[in-house]
Amino acid sequence: MQIRNSLYLVTCLLTLPGNKIVQKALLQCLFFFLFFYLTTFTCPAQTSADYSLVLQNGIWVEHFNSTLIKENRYTENNHLFKQGRRFTYRYYYLDKDGNKYLQKVDPKLSLDREKGWKLVPLSEKDSLTNDRLQLIVETDLQGVDAQTPGANHTPFRWEYFAPAGQLHFLERSSLVENRKNIWMQPPHARMFRILALNPFPFIQAPFQVGNIWVWRQVVAPHWSDLRWAEWKNPLTSHYSYTISREETIATAFGFLKCLVVEAEGRSTLGSTFLTLHYNTNYGFLKLQYLNIDGSRLLMELTGIKD
């Protein structure tokens, strides 16, 4: 707690008038200290007789007793992302001029199905256009732990829908939910592959203004695309997060009080950003991405169904 308070004090000092070069150097030192402190050490925090929470690469994950081998052990204790629950999101892709687009699947554009898509204006959407996504929490690991030893996340899938309700395709993904944090993989299929460089949806305790945390990941060249950026070798992206304020916003569920998390991702390619609104009962209500090429992507939660 003393370290967090000290870091918060430093960030406050950065907002005061002064030498910009000194402030920039101080900010860089703060970021690398955070990264070293929060990702170098593995810190157990016992939460029950069944499992403990361990900090791995900046994310608190569950480590179960070796005798507990139930397939749904990483999901059944979730409070928000419960087994079988469906979260529906609408989205818009915005170019640098603020024009809104949707993703249209078009296999004729590329033999690589992940690149067989294009952007179309909202007014031109048709049966091949995706206008919403659903996040569906899986009931159990479904053998993922056998395929990937050490798997310790809640599995879920993203489903991509057309305006009339046709399911175009789906992708498997995962998240982490416990009393320490919620971390989630964003959609990554077709156009959404651009989000591989952005900060992932992530909130960590203490859930209060001023909290700061970091994590990192290695992003493979598979996610590159001429339409936003290309790289030939795996690159490391470093992410820093801050709970900046509380805010009440209009949502599909009425006016809700949210914590606002502001995040930045840094790599040799440049910077990406995410501003998210989080509510205890609904989760990630709004996700506003600023991508590596200056484009934006907005995702808003419009429904939850058990």
FIDO-5018 format. One record per residue (C-alpha): residue number from 1; x, y, z. Coordinates in Angstrom, 1 decimal, m for minus. Layout:
BEGIN
+-----+--------+--------+--------+
: pos :      X :      Y :      Z :
+-----+--------+--------+--------+
: NUM :      X :      Y :      Z :
...
+-----+--------+--------+--------+
This chain:
BEGIN
+-----+--------+--------+--------+
: pos :      X :      Y :      Z :
+-----+--------+--------+--------+
:   1 :    0.0 :    0.0 :    0.0 :
:   2 :    2.9 :    2.4 :    0.8 :
:   3 :    4.3 :    1.7 :   m2.7 :
:   4 :    0.9 :    2.4 :   m4.4 :
:   5 :    0.6 :    5.7 :   m2.4 :
:   6 :    4.1 :    6.8 :   m3.3 :
:   7 :    3.4 :    6.1 :   m7.0 :
:   8 :    0.2 :    8.0 :   m6.8 :
:   9 :    2.1 :   11.0 :   m5.3 :
:  10 :    4.6 :   10.9 :   m8.1 :
:  11 :    1.8 :   10.9 :  m10.8 :
:  12 :    0.3 :   13.9 :   m9.1 :
:  13 :    3.7 :   15.7 :   m9.2 :
:  14 :    3.8 :   15.1 :  m12.9 :
:  15 :    0.7 :   17.3 :  m13.4 :
:  16 :    2.4 :   20.4 :  m11.8 :
:  17 :    4.0 :   23.1 :  m14.0 :
:  18 :    7.7 :   22.5 :  m14.5 :
:  19 :   10.5 :   21.3 :  m16.7 :
:  20 :    8.9 :   19.0 :  m19.4 :
:  21 :   12.1 :   17.1 :  m20.0 :
:  22 :   12.4 :   16.3 :  m16.3 :
:  23 :    8.7 :   15.3 :  m16.1 :
:  24 :    9.1 :   13.0 :  m19.1 :
:  25 :   12.2 :   11.3 :  m17.6 :
:  26 :   10.3 :   10.9 :  m14.3 :
:  27 :    7.3 :    9.3 :  m16.0 :
:  28 :    9.6 :    6.8 :  m17.9 :
:  29 :   11.3 :    5.9 :  m14.6 :
:  30 :    7.9 :    5.4 :  m13.0 :
:  31 :    6.6 :    3.2 :  m15.8 :
:  32 :    9.7 :    0.9 :  m15.7 :
:  33 :    9.6 :    0.7 :  m11.9 :
:  34 :    6.0 :   m0.3 :  m12.0 :
:  35 :    6.7 :   m3.0 :  m14.7 :
:  36 :    9.7 :   m4.4 :  m12.7 :
:  37 :    7.9 :   m4.4 :   m9.4 :
:  38 :    4.6 :   m5.8 :  m10.5 :
:  39 :    5.8 :   m8.5 :  m13.0 :
:  40 :    9.1 :   m9.7 :  m11.5 :
:  41 :    7.8 :  m11.1 :   m8.2 :
:  42 :    5.3 :  m13.9 :   m7.8 :
:  43 :    3.1 :  m13.0 :   m4.8 :
:  44 :    0.7 :  m15.6 :   m3.4 :
:  45 :   m2.5 :  m14.4 :   m1.7 :
:  46 :   m4.5 :  m17.3 :   m0.2 :
:  47 :   m8.2 :  m16.8 :   m0.7 :
:  48 :   m9.8 :  m20.1 :    0.2 :
:  49 :   m9.0 :  m23.7 :    1.1 :
:  50 :   m9.4 :  m24.6 :   m2.6 :
:  51 :   m7.1 :  m22.2 :   m4.4 :
:  52 :   m4.7 :  m19.3 :   m4.0 :
:  53 :   m4.1 :  m16.2 :   m6.1 :
:  54 :   m0.7 :  m15.8 :   m7.7 :
:  55 :    0.6 :  m12.7 :   m9.6 :
:  56 :    1.9 :  m13.8 :  m13.0 :
:  57 :    3.1 :  m11.2 :  m15.4 :
:  58 :    0.9 :   m8.6 :  m13.7 :
:  59 :   m2.3 :  m10.7 :  m13.7 :
:  60 :   m3.6 :  m12.4 :  m10.6 :
:  61 :   m4.6 :  m16.0 :  m11.5 :
:  62 :   m6.0 :  m18.9 :   m9.6 :
:  63 :   m3.9 :  m21.8 :   m8.6 :
:  64 :   m6.1 :  m24.7 :   m7.4 :
:  65 :   m5.2 :  m27.5 :   m5.1 :
:  66 :   m3.9 :  m30.4 :   m7.2 :
:  67 :   m6.8 :  m32.6 :   m6.0 :
:  68 :   m9.3 :  m30.3 :   m7.6 :
:  69 :   m9.6 :  m31.3 :  m11.2 :
:  70 :  m13.2 :  m30.2 :  m12.1 :
:  71 :  m13.5 :  m28.9 :  m15.6 :
:  72 :  m15.4 :  m25.8 :  m14.5 :
:  73 :  m13.1 :  m24.9 :  m11.6 :
:  74 :  m12.1 :  m21.6 :  m13.2 :
:  75 :  m15.6 :  m20.6 :  m14.0 :
:  76 :  m18.0 :  m21.7 :  m11.2 :
:  77 :  m16.7 :  m19.1 :   m8.7 :
:  78 :  m17.1 :  m16.2 :  m11.1 :
:  79 :  m19.6 :  m13.5 :  m10.0 :
:  80 :  m19.8 :  m11.5 :  m13.2 :
:  81 :  m18.7 :  m13.9 :  m16.0 :
:  82 :  m21.0 :  m16.8 :  m14.9 :
:  83 :  m21.3 :  m20.1 :  m16.8 :
:  84 :  m23.5 :  m19.7 :  m19.9 :
:  85 :  m24.0 :  m15.9 :  m19.5 :
:  86 :  m24.1 :  m13.9 :  m22.8 :
:  87 :  m22.9 :  m10.4 :  m23.2 :
:  88 :  m23.9 :   m8.6 :  m26.4 :
:  89 :  m21.8 :   m5.7 :  m27.7 :
:  90 :  m22.4 :   m3.4 :  m30.6 :
:  91 :  m19.4 :   m1.8 :  m32.2 :
:  92 :  m18.2 :    0.9 :  m34.7 :
:  93 :  m14.9 :    1.3 :  m36.4 :
:  94 :  m14.1 :    5.0 :  m36.9 :
:  95 :  m11.6 :    6.4 :  m39.3 :
:  96 :   m9.5 :    9.5 :  m38.6 :
:  97 :  m12.4 :   11.7 :  m39.8 :
:  98 :  m14.9 :   10.1 :  m37.4 :
:  99 :  m16.8 :    8.2 :  m40.1 :
: 100 :  m18.4 :    5.0 :  m38.8 :
: 101 :  m17.9 :    1.6 :  m40.5 :
: 102 :  m18.7 :   m2.1 :  m39.9 :
: 103 :  m16.8 :   m5.2 :  m40.9 :
: 104 :  m18.0 :   m7.1 :  m43.9 :
: 105 :  m16.8 :  m10.6 :  m44.6 :
: 106 :  m15.6 :  m11.0 :  m48.2 :
: 107 :  m13.7 :  m14.3 :  m49.0 :
: 108 :  m13.0 :  m13.0 :  m52.5 :
: 109 :  m10.5 :  m10.4 :  m51.1 :
: 110 :   m8.0 :  m12.9 :  m49.8 :
: 111 :   m7.2 :  m16.7 :  m49.7 :
: 112 :   m6.3 :  m16.0 :  m46.0 :
: 113 :   m9.7 :  m16.0 :  m44.3 :
: 114 :   m8.4 :  m13.7 :  m41.6 :
: 115 :   m7.8 :  m11.1 :  m44.2 :
: 116 :  m10.9 :  m11.7 :  m46.2 :
: 117 :  m12.9 :   m8.6 :  m45.0 :
: 118 :  m13.4 :   m5.0 :  m45.7 :
: 119 :  m15.0 :   m2.0 :  m44.1 :
: 120 :  m18.4 :   m0.7 :  m45.2 :
: 121 :  m20.4 :    2.4 :  m44.1 :
: 122 :  m23.2 :    1.7 :  m41.7 :
: 123 :  m25.7 :    2.6 :  m44.5 :
: 124 :  m24.4 :   m0.2 :  m46.7 :
: 125 :  m24.6 :   m3.1 :  m44.2 :
: 126 :  m26.1 :   m6.4 :  m45.5 :
: 127 :  m26.2 :  m10.1 :  m44.7 :
: 128 :  m22.4 :  m10.4 :  m44.9 :
: 129 :  m21.8 :   m7.6 :  m42.5 :
: 130 :  m21.2 :   m8.1 :  m38.7 :
: 131 :  m23.0 :   m5.5 :  m36.7 :
: 132 :  m22.7 :   m7.0 :  m33.2 :
: 133 :  m20.8 :   m9.6 :  m31.2 :
: 134 :  m21.7 :  m11.8 :  m28.3 :
: 135 :  m19.4 :  m13.0 :  m25.5 :
: 136 :  m20.6 :  m16.4 :  m24.3 :
: 137 :  m19.0 :  m17.8 :  m21.1 :
: 138 :  m18.2 :  m21.6 :  m21.5 :
: 139 :  m19.3 :  m23.9 :  m18.8 :
: 140 :  m16.0 :  m25.7 :  m18.4 :
: 141 :  m12.4 :  m25.9 :  m19.8 :
: 142 :  m13.5 :  m28.5 :  m22.5 :
: 143 :  m10.1 :  m30.1 :  m22.4 :
: 144 :   m8.2 :  m26.8 :  m22.9 :
: 145 :   m6.0 :  m27.7 :  m19.9 :
: 146 :   m5.0 :  m31.0 :  m21.6 :
: 147 :   m4.0 :  m29.1 :  m24.8 :
: 148 :   m2.3 :  m26.3 :  m23.0 :
: 149 :   m0.7 :  m27.5 :  m19.7 :
: 150 :   m1.1 :  m24.9 :  m17.0 :
: 151 :   m4.2 :  m23.3 :  m18.5 :
: 152 :   m5.8 :  m21.3 :  m15.7 :
: 153 :   m8.4 :  m19.0 :  m17.4 :
: 154 :  m12.2 :  m19.0 :  m17.8 :
: 155 :  m12.8 :  m20.1 :  m21.4 :
: 156 :  m15.4 :  m18.2 :  m23.5 :
: 157 :  m16.1 :  m17.6 :  m27.2 :
: 158 :  m16.8 :  m14.5 :  m29.3 :
: 159 :  m19.7 :  m14.9 :  m31.8 :
: 160 :  m20.0 :  m12.5 :  m34.8 :
: 161 :  m23.6 :  m11.8 :  m36.0 :
: 162 :  m25.2 :  m10.3 :  m39.1 :
: 163 :  m28.0 :   m7.8 :  m38.8 :
: 164 :  m30.7 :  m10.4 :  m39.3 :
: 165 :  m29.2 :  m12.6 :  m36.6 :
: 166 :  m27.2 :  m15.1 :  m38.7 :
: 167 :  m24.1 :  m16.3 :  m36.9 :
: 168 :  m21.1 :  m15.8 :  m39.3 :
: 169 :  m18.3 :  m17.3 :  m37.3 :
: 170 :  m16.9 :  m17.6 :  m33.8 :
: 171 :  m13.5 :  m17.7 :  m32.0 :
: 172 :  m12.4 :  m19.2 :  m28.7 :
: 173 :  m10.9 :  m17.0 :  m26.1 :
: 174 :  m10.3 :  m16.7 :  m22.3 :
: 175 :  m10.6 :  m14.3 :  m19.3 :
: 176 :   m9.6 :  m14.2 :  m15.7 :
: 177 :  m12.0 :  m13.2 :  m12.9 :
: 178 :  m11.3 :  m13.2 :   m9.2 :
: 179 :  m11.4 :  m10.8 :   m6.3 :
: 180 :   m8.1 :   m9.3 :   m7.3 :
: 181 :   m8.8 :   m8.5 :  m11.0 :
: 182 :  m10.7 :   m9.1 :  m14.2 :
: 183 :   m8.7 :   m9.5 :  m17.4 :
: 184 :  m10.2 :  m10.3 :  m20.8 :
: 185 :   m9.1 :  m11.0 :  m24.3 :
: 186 :  m10.8 :   m8.7 :  m26.8 :
: 187 :  m12.2 :  m10.1 :  m30.1 :
: 188 :   m9.4 :  m10.9 :  m32.5 :
: 189 :  m10.9 :  m12.2 :  m35.7 :
: 190 :  m10.7 :  m10.4 :  m39.1 :
: 191 :  m10.7 :   m6.7 :  m38.6 :
: 192 :  m10.6 :   m7.0 :  m34.8 :
: 193 :   m7.0 :   m8.4 :  m35.2 :
: 194 :   m5.9 :   m4.8 :  m35.0 :
: 195 :   m6.7 :   m4.9 :  m31.2 :
: 196 :   m3.8 :   m7.3 :  m30.6 :
: 197 :   m1.6 :   m4.3 :  m30.1 :
: 198 :   m4.0 :   m2.4 :  m27.8 :
: 199 :   m4.3 :   m2.7 :  m24.0 :
: 200 :   m6.7 :   m5.5 :  m23.2 :
: 201 :   m9.8 :   m4.9 :  m21.0 :
: 202 :   m8.4 :   m5.1 :  m17.5 :
: 203 :   m9.2 :   m3.8 :  m14.0 :
: 204 :   m7.3 :   m4.6 :  m10.8 :
: 205 :   m7.8 :   m4.1 :   m7.1 :
: 206 :   m8.0 :   m1.8 :   m5.2 :
: 207 :  m10.9 :   m0.6 :   m7.2 :
: 208 :  m10.5 :    3.1 :   m6.5 :
: 209 :   m9.3 :    6.2 :   m8.3 :
: 210 :   m5.5 :    6.4 :   m8.4 :
: 211 :   m4.7 :    2.7 :   m8.7 :
: 212 :   m2.0 :    1.9 :  m11.2 :
: 213 :   m0.8 :   m1.5 :  m12.6 :
: 214 :    1.0 :   m2.9 :  m15.6 :
: 215 :    1.4 :   m6.1 :  m17.7 :
: 216 :    3.0 :   m7.1 :  m21.0 :
: 217 :    2.7 :   m9.6 :  m23.8 :
: 218 :    4.6 :  m10.7 :  m26.9 :
: 219 :    2.6 :  m10.0 :  m30.1 :
: 220 :    3.3 :  m12.4 :  m33.0 :
: 221 :    3.7 :  m11.2 :  m36.6 :
: 222 :    0.5 :  m13.2 :  m37.4 :
: 223 :   m1.4 :  m10.1 :  m36.2 :
: 224 :    0.2 :   m7.7 :  m38.6 :
: 225 :   m1.6 :   m6.4 :  m41.6 :
: 226 :   m0.7 :   m3.8 :  m44.3 :
: 227 :   m3.9 :   m2.0 :  m43.4 :
: 228 :   m2.5 :   m0.9 :  m40.0 :
: 229 :    1.1 :   m2.1 :  m39.4 :
: 230 :    3.4 :   m4.9 :  m40.3 :
: 231 :    6.2 :   m6.5 :  m38.3 :
: 232 :    8.4 :   m9.5 :  m39.1 :
: 233 :    9.4 :  m10.7 :  m35.7 :
: 234 :    7.6 :  m11.0 :  m32.4 :
: 235 :    7.5 :   m7.7 :  m30.5 :
: 236 :    6.9 :   m7.0 :  m26.8 :
: 237 :    4.1 :   m4.6 :  m25.9 :
: 238 :    4.1 :   m3.0 :  m22.5 :
: 239 :    0.8 :   m1.8 :  m21.0 :
: 240 :    0.2 :    0.6 :  m18.1 :
: 241 :   m3.3 :    1.2 :  m16.5 :
: 242 :   m4.7 :    3.9 :  m14.2 :
: 243 :   m8.2 :    4.2 :  m12.6 :
: 244 :   m8.5 :    7.9 :  m13.4 :
: 245 :  m12.0 :    8.8 :  m12.1 :
: 246 :  m15.6 :    7.8 :  m11.4 :
: 247 :  m18.2 :    8.8 :  m13.9 :
: 248 :  m22.0 :    8.2 :  m14.4 :
: 249 :  m22.9 :    7.4 :  m18.0 :
: 250 :  m26.0 :    6.6 :  m20.0 :
: 251 :  m26.1 :    2.9 :  m21.0 :
: 252 :  m28.6 :    0.4 :  m22.3 :
: 253 :  m29.3 :   m0.4 :  m18.7 :
: 254 :  m29.9 :    3.2 :  m17.6 :
: 255 :  m27.5 :    5.6 :  m16.0 :
: 256 :  m24.8 :    3.7 :  m14.2 :
: 257 :  m21.8 :    4.8 :  m12.1 :
: 258 :  m18.5 :    3.5 :  m13.5 :
: 259 :  m14.8 :    3.5 :  m12.8 :
: 260 :  m12.9 :    4.9 :  m15.8 :
: 261 :   m9.7 :    3.1 :  m16.6 :
: 262 :   m7.2 :    4.7 :  m19.0 :
: 263 :   m4.5 :    2.5 :  m20.5 :
: 264 :   m1.6 :    2.9 :  m22.8 :
: 265 :    0.3 :    0.2 :  m24.8 :
: 266 :    3.9 :    0.8 :  m26.0 :
: 267 :    6.0 :   m1.1 :  m28.5 :
: 268 :    8.6 :   m0.3 :  m31.1 :
: 269 :    5.8 :    0.4 :  m33.5 :
: 270 :    4.4 :    3.3 :  m31.3 :
: 271 :    1.5 :    3.7 :  m28.8 :
: 272 :   m2.0 :    2.4 :  m28.6 :
: 273 :   m4.7 :    3.4 :  m26.0 :
: 274 :   m7.9 :    2.2 :  m24.3 :
: 275 :  m10.4 :    4.0 :  m22.2 :
: 276 :  m12.9 :    1.7 :  m20.6 :
: 277 :  m15.9 :    2.1 :  m18.3 :
: 278 :  m16.4 :   m0.6 :  m15.7 :
: 279 :  m19.4 :   m1.3 :  m13.5 :
: 280 :  m19.4 :   m4.0 :  m10.8 :
: 281 :  m22.8 :   m5.5 :  m11.9 :
: 282 :  m22.3 :   m5.3 :  m15.7 :
: 283 :  m18.6 :   m5.4 :  m16.2 :
: 284 :  m16.9 :   m3.6 :  m19.2 :
: 285 :  m19.7 :   m1.3 :  m20.4 :
: 286 :  m17.8 :    0.7 :  m22.9 :
: 287 :  m14.4 :    0.1 :  m24.6 :
: 288 :  m12.9 :    3.0 :  m26.6 :
: 289 :   m9.7 :    2.0 :  m28.5 :
: 290 :   m7.2 :    4.3 :  m30.2 :
: 291 :   m5.4 :    2.0 :  m32.6 :
: 292 :   m1.8 :    1.9 :  m33.9 :
: 293 :   m2.8 :    3.7 :  m37.2 :
: 294 :   m4.8 :    6.4 :  m35.6 :
: 295 :   m8.2 :    4.8 :  m36.2 :
: 296 :  m10.6 :    4.1 :  m33.4 :
: 297 :  m12.9 :    1.2 :  m32.4 :
: 298 :  m15.8 :    1.6 :  m30.0 :
: 299 :  m17.6 :   m1.3 :  m28.3 :
: 300 :  m20.7 :   m0.9 :  m26.1 :
: 301 :  m22.5 :   m3.5 :  m24.0 :
: 302 :  m26.2 :   m3.6 :  m25.0 :
: 303 :  m27.5 :   m6.7 :  m23.3 :
: 304 :  m26.8 :   m9.5 :  m20.8 :
: 305 :  m28.7 :  m12.8 :  m20.7 :
: 306 :  m28.3 :  m15.8 :  m18.4 :
+-----+--------+--------+--------+
